[in-house]
């Protein structure tokens, strides 16, 4: 695995979170939808990758439940 991959993923996740926070400052509807759009889904994906790199399975629906069998 490449050196610093977790560090890069965490930096990217922080940028996505900052983008979502920017939308949140625009009003209640934007705030509610900001984490439901592309940026929110991308942040969820980065969270899952971080969990996997740390040896844990994400808990999203049933997508990861039987992969260790």
N, C-alpha and C positions, 0 to 999 in steps of 0.2 A: 504494500500500500504506500502511496506517496506520502512523503513527509509533510506534516502540517495540514493534512486534509481536514481533520476536525476543526482546526483553527479557522480554515477558510470557510467551512460550512457555517460555523458560528458567526463569522463576520457577515456572511451573506444573509443569514437569518436576522441579524441585528438590523441590516439595511431594509429588509422586507418589513420588519416590525416598525421601523421608523416611517416607512411609507404608509403603512396602515394607520399609524398614529396621526400622520398628516391629514389623512382623510377624516379621521375621527374629529379633528378640530373644526371641520367645516359644518357640522350640524348633526342632529340626532339620526337622520335617515342615513347620511353618509357613514356615520359611526357604526350603525347597525349593519350596514352592507359591506363595509370595508374588509371585515374578516371573512366574509362569505364569498368574495370574488377570487380572482386569480391570485392576488397576493396572499390571501388567507390560505388558499389551498397549497400554494407553494411553501408557505411557512410550515404547514402541517407535514408536507413531504420532507422538508429539511429536518423537522423534529423526528420523523420516523427513521431517517438515515442516521441521525445521531444515536438514537436508541439502538439500532442494529450494530453500529460500530462499537458500541459499548457492551454488546452481547445480550441485548434485551429485545424481545419481540414487541412491536407496537401493538396497541390495543384498539385498533380501528376495525370495527365490525368484526367479521370473521376472516379477514384476509390473511392473517398471519398465524392463525391458531394451530394448524396441523403441519407446519413447515419443518418442525424439529423431529418429526417421526420418521 
